[in-house]
Amino acid sequence: MKRIVNHIIIPIMMPVLFLIIASTPIEALGCALRGLIAVLIALISGLAALVTVIVGLRARVRQDKNSVWWVLSTLILVIPVIAMIVLA
């Protein structure tokens, strides 16, 4: 259960937060503020994805069975970055 929370539930907060900000009406936050918040979320998520890639590769080199969880976390954290590229 702890692995599911650490590698799925916590990373999935970034794509959910990104989608909430992206779907917020312009009248609520304004266009520029919405864009800046979305870019900030995508940047933080991308940096976290880089960290999880490094940790996952180190675990893979050590032939750790838990490296698959790190890859799953990376795939979840990359969603806002891809969405930002598609939306831009």
N, C-alpha and C positions, 0 to 999 in steps of 0.2 A: 504494500500500500504506500509505503514511503517513497518508493521509486516512481510510482504513478504520480504522486503529488509533485515531487521534485522535477520530473522530466516531462510531464505532460500538462498538469494543471497550472503550474506557475508559468511556464513559457507560453501557454495559450492565452494568457492575459494580454500579451502584447498585440497579437492580431485582433483580439476582440476590442481592445482599446482603440486601435487604429481604425477599425471599421465603425466604431461608435463616433469617433471624431470625423471621419470621412462622410458619414451619413447625417451629421448634424446640419440643420438648416443654416444658411448663410446669415440670416437675421439673428441667430442666437449668439454666434461668436464673431462674425465678420469673416470676410474671405481671407485676409492676410493672416489673422491669428489662427484660423483653422489650418491653413497651409503650413504655418510654422510649427504648430503642435504636431501635425502629421509627419513633417520632416524630422522633428525631434524624436518622435516615437520610432520611426523607421531607422534612424541613425542608432539609437540605443539598442534596438532589436538586432540590427546588423552587427554591432560590436559584440553583443552577447552571443550571436551566432558564431562569430570568429573565435570567441573563447571556448564555446562548446566544441567547435571543430578541433581546436588544438588539444583539448582534454580528451576528446574521443580518439584522435589519432595516437596520442600517447597510450591510451588504454588498449588500442588495437595492436600497437607494437608490443606491448606486454602480454598480448593475447588474453586480455581480460574479457570475460563474458558480458560484462556490463557496458561494453563500448557501443552496443546497439542502442541502448537508451540514450547515449549522448548524440548519436546520429539522429534519432527521433526528435530530440530537443532542438537540434540544429535545423531540421526540416520545418519545425513549427515556427522557430524564430525568424526564418527567412521569408515567411509569408508577407509581413508588412513591407519588406524591401522590394519584393517582386510587385506587390500591389502599388507601391509608389512609382515604380518604373512604368507600369502599365497605365496608371492614371496621369502620369506627367506627359 
